[in-house]
């Protein structure tokens, strides 16, 4: 009896600490310090230049391999955000802005405006359009974001992108 109770306790305790299931997203909304909010759907991805990213190893904060994403294709986040007009008095002020990318499970990634628009790093922040031959709209963890040139790729591998907010640093 004690063993059964102990096994049940271990099972339910482990379940309580498991990661939330990522719910699929079909769009995200760009809000914040913008002149007009913008809804971006997976179908909108076809309007942008697609790049082949190849296979990407996802590593944790220690650099240990967690998974490998095969045959990735994607569009640059920067290309999508270029269509959004930021509320600023002059282009000089753009250096004070940052971009908050949030998944539907509240996982958050932050980029500075300069990082995306004024640095080679912006040439490697992607919204995934397909993985292993499967279109983004058919992926369970869609919308995916990835920065394949990062040293520790898991830190900015985001599943279920739901919102992008443009903010000004105070």
C-alpha positions in Angstrom: 0.0 0.0 0.0 2.8 2.4 0.9 4.6 1.7 -2.3 1.5 2.4 -4.4 0.9 5.7 -2.6 4.5 6.7 -3.1 4.3 5.9 -6.8 1.1 7.9 -7.2 2.7 10.8 -5.3 5.8 10.7 -7.6 3.6 10.5 -10.7 1.4 13.5 -9.8 4.3 15.6 -8.5 6.1 15.1 -11.8 3.0 16.0 -13.8 2.6 19.2 -11.9 6.1 20.4 -12.8 6.0 19.3 -16.5 6.2 22.1 -19.1 2.9 23.4 -20.3 1.8 22.1 -23.7 2.4 24.7 -26.4 -0.8 25.7 -28.1 -0.5 26.3 -31.8 -0.7 29.9 -33.0 -1.8 30.9 -36.5 -1.0 34.6 -36.1 0.7 37.2 -33.8 -0.1 40.8 -33.2 2.5 43.6 -33.2 1.5 46.3 -30.6 3.1 48.9 -28.4 4.8 52.0 -29.6 3.5 51.6 -33.1 1.4 54.0 -35.2 -1.0 51.1 -36.0 -1.2 47.6 -34.6 -0.5 44.9 -37.1 -1.9 41.3 -37.2 0.5 38.9 -39.0 -0.8 35.5 -40.0 1.0 32.4 -41.1 -0.5 32.9 -44.5 1.2 36.4 -44.6 4.6 34.6 -44.5 4.4 33.9 -48.2 4.8 37.7 -48.9 8.4 37.6 -47.6 11.6 36.1 -49.0 12.1 32.6 -47.7 15.5 31.3 -46.8 16.7 27.8 -46.3 18.2 27.4 -42.8 19.2 23.8 -43.0 19.4 21.6 -39.9 19.8 23.5 -36.5 20.9 21.8 -33.3 18.9 23.2 -30.3 21.1 23.5 -27.2 20.4 24.5 -23.7 22.1 27.2 -21.6 25.1 24.9 -21.1 25.5 24.2 -24.8 24.2 20.6 -24.4 22.2 19.3 -27.4 18.5 19.1 -26.7 17.1 18.4 -30.2 17.8 18.9 -33.8 15.4 20.7 -36.1 15.7 19.4 -39.7 15.3 21.1 -43.0 14.2 24.5 -41.6 13.0 27.3 -43.8 12.1 30.8 -42.6 11.6 34.5 -43.1 13.4 37.2 -41.3 11.5 38.8 -38.4 13.2 42.1 -39.5 11.4 41.9 -42.9 8.0 41.6 -41.1 8.7 44.4 -38.7 9.9 46.8 -41.4 6.2 47.1 -42.4 5.4 48.4 -38.9 5.8 52.2 -38.3 7.3 53.0 -34.9 6.1 56.0 -33.0 9.3 58.1 -32.8 10.1 61.8 -33.2 13.2 61.1 -35.3 15.2 58.1 -36.5 17.8 58.9 -33.8 15.3 57.8 -31.2 15.0 54.2 -32.7 18.1 53.2 -30.7 16.0 53.5 -27.5 13.5 50.9 -28.7 13.4 47.1 -28.1 11.2 44.3 -29.3 9.5 41.9 -26.9 8.5 38.5 -28.5 6.2 36.5 -26.4 4.9 32.9 -26.8 1.4 31.8 -25.7 3.0 30.1 -22.6 4.7 33.5 -21.7 8.2 32.5 -22.8 9.7 35.8 -23.8 12.6 36.9 -26.0 13.9 40.5 -26.2 15.8 42.1 -29.1 17.0 45.7 -29.3 16.0 47.7 -32.3 19.7 48.0 -33.3 20.2 44.3 -32.9 17.6 43.5 -35.5 17.9 46.5 -37.9 21.5 47.7 -37.5 23.6 44.6 -36.9 24.3 41.3 -38.7 22.4 39.5 -35.9 19.2 40.8 -37.5 20.0 38.7 -40.6 19.5 35.5 -38.5 16.3 35.9 -36.5 13.7 33.9 -38.3 10.1 33.0 -38.2 10.0 29.3 -39.4 7.9 28.7 -42.5 8.5 25.0 -42.7 10.3 22.2 -40.7 11.3 18.9 -42.2 9.0 19.6 -45.2 6.0 20.4 -43.1 4.5 23.9 -43.5 4.3 26.2 -40.5 0.5 26.1 -40.5 0.6 22.3 -40.0 3.2 22.3 -37.1 1.9 21.7 -33.6 4.3 24.2 -32.1 3.7 27.0 -34.7 4.6 29.9 -34.9 8.3 29.2 -34.3 11.1 31.7 -34.0 14.8 30.8 -34.1 18.2 32.4 -34.2 20.3 29.7 -35.7 23.6 31.6 -35.3 23.3 31.9 -31.5 25.9 29.9 -29.6 23.2 28.5 -27.3 20.2 28.2 -29.7 17.6 27.1 -27.2 17.7 30.5 -25.4 15.9 32.1 -28.4 14.0 29.2 -29.8 10.4 30.2 -29.2 7.4 28.0 -29.9 3.9 29.4 -30.2 4.7 33.1 -30.9 1.5 35.1 -30.0 2.6 38.7 -29.6 5.4 41.2 -30.5 5.5 44.4 -28.6 7.6 47.4 -29.5 8.7 49.3 -26.4 10.8 52.4 -25.7 13.5 52.1 -23.0 13.0 54.8 -20.3 
